Amino acid sequence: EVFVADLSGVLLAHRRAGAVARHDEDVLIAMFKIVQDFVRDAFSEAADEEMSALEFGERKILIERGTHHFIAVIYRGMDRHADLAARVKHVSREIDEKFGPILETWSGEVVTVRGIALLLPQIWRRRRFPMSTQRRAKPRADHASEASSPSPPNPGSP
């Protein structure tokens, strides 16, 4: 799941990869804000230090702070390509570029920041490597030839 909030903790956008709905999105993002503030107040020695991650059991929470917003990504497992943080940082920069002036003086009108949600799917997209492209193209060609020739008999069928 991906959450974007303004720096006061007001939810701006939320997207999830799965179909399970979360009904307490506003409460969850407010708690992220409170935890970030507590950690900064209790442990930070420099003004620019920010919490960037949390772990709870199998869940990991990646946090990226922009100029007038922060992004929290909740995921399970490993970041196999080690580029999730880079994708989140990229989306954060895009939010700063496209919505920074709006968020700087944001009045709370959701319609003015609705486009933020459209940027979030970039976080789930993985880089495409040449090998994966070649593998994908080959089955399509094989699939076309299979459609014109009969399938081989199944050895386990009567």
C-alpha positions in Angstrom: 0.0 0.0 0.0 1.1 3.6 -0.7 0.0 6.6 1.3 0.7 10.2 0.6 0.0 12.9 3.3 0.8 16.5 3.7 3.3 17.4 6.5 0.5 17.9 9.0 -0.6 14.3 8.4 -3.7 14.8 6.2 -4.2 12.0 3.7 -3.8 13.2 0.1 -3.8 9.9 -1.8 -3.8 6.2 -1.1 -3.4 3.2 -3.5 -3.0 -0.5 -2.8 -1.8 -3.3 -5.0 -4.3 -5.8 -3.6 -8.1 -5.7 -3.4 -8.4 -5.6 0.4 -9.9 -2.3 1.5 -8.6 -0.5 4.6 -11.2 1.6 6.3 -9.0 3.5 8.7 -6.6 5.2 6.2 -6.8 8.6 7.9 -6.1 7.1 11.3 -3.1 5.1 10.0 -1.5 8.1 8.2 -2.0 10.3 11.3 -0.2 7.6 13.3 2.7 7.6 10.9 2.9 11.3 11.4 2.9 11.0 15.2 5.5 8.3 15.2 7.8 10.4 12.9 7.4 13.4 15.1 8.1 11.4 18.2 11.3 9.8 16.7 12.5 13.2 15.4 11.9 14.9 18.8 13.4 12.0 20.9 16.4 11.0 18.8 17.3 13.5 16.1 20.5 15.4 16.6 20.3 17.3 13.3 17.5 19.4 12.0 17.4 17.5 8.7 17.2 13.9 10.1 14.1 12.1 9.3 12.8 8.5 9.9 13.0 6.6 6.7 11.8 3.1 7.6 10.0 0.9 10.1 9.6 -2.8 10.5 6.9 -4.7 12.2 7.0 -8.5 11.9 6.9 -9.3 8.2 5.8 -5.8 7.2 8.2 -3.0 6.2 7.3 0.6 6.0 9.4 2.9 3.8 9.0 6.6 4.3 10.1 9.3 2.0 9.7 13.0 2.8 9.1 15.6 0.2 9.0 19.4 0.5 5.3 19.5 1.5 4.4 15.8 1.8 5.5 12.4 2.8 5.0 9.0 1.3 4.7 5.8 3.3 4.9 2.5 1.5 3.8 -0.7 3.4 5.1 -3.9 1.9 6.0 -7.5 2.9 9.1 -9.5 1.9 12.2 -8.2 0.3 12.8 -5.5 -2.3 14.4 -8.0 -4.7 15.6 -5.4 -7.2 16.7 -3.0 -4.4 15.1 -0.1 -6.2 11.9 0.4 -4.3 13.4 3.4 -2.4 14.6 4.9 -5.7 11.1 4.6 -7.2 9.5 6.2 -4.1 12.0 9.0 -4.2 11.3 9.6 -7.9 7.5 9.8 -7.2 8.2 12.1 -4.3 10.2 14.4 -6.6 7.4 14.3 -9.2 4.8 15.3 -6.5 7.1 18.2 -5.5 7.4 19.3 -9.1 3.7 19.0 -10.1 2.0 19.8 -6.8 4.5 21.7 -4.7 3.0 25.1 -5.2 -0.5 23.7 -4.5 0.6 21.9 -1.4 2.6 24.9 -0.1 -0.7 26.8 0.4 -3.1 23.9 0.3 -6.6 24.8 1.6 -7.8 21.2 2.0 -9.6 20.9 -1.3 -9.1 17.3 -2.3 -9.9 18.0 -6.0 -6.7 20.1 -6.3 -4.4 17.2 -5.3 -6.4 14.3 -6.9 -3.7 13.8 -9.6 -1.2 12.6 -6.9 -3.0 9.3 -6.9 -2.3 8.8 -10.6 1.5 9.0 -9.9 1.5 6.2 -7.3 1.4 3.1 -9.6 5.0 4.0 -10.7 6.0 2.7 -7.2 4.9 -0.8 -8.1 6.4 -0.9 -11.6 9.7 -2.6 -11.8 12.4 -1.8 -14.3 12.3 -4.0 -17.3 15.5 -5.8 -18.2 16.4 -6.9 -21.7 16.2 -10.6 -20.7 12.6 -10.3 -19.4 11.6 -8.6 -22.6 13.1 -11.3 -24.7 11.5 -14.0 -22.6 8.1 -12.4 -22.9 8.4 -12.0 -26.7 9.3 -15.7 -27.2 6.2 -17.3 -25.6 4.0 -15.1 -27.8 5.6 -16.5 -30.9 5.4 -20.1 -29.5 1.8 -19.5 -28.5 0.9 -18.4 -32.1 2.5 -21.6 -33.5 0.7 -23.8 -30.9 -2.6 -22.3 -31.9 -2.2 -23.6 -35.5 -0.9 -27.1 -34.5 -2.7 -29.7 -32.4 -1.5 -30.0 -28.9 0.5 -33.1 -27.9 -1.4 -35.8 -26.1 -1.3 -35.7 -22.3 0.6 -38.8 -21.1 -1.6 -39.0 -18.0 -4.9 -38.9 -19.9 -6.8 -42.1 -20.9 
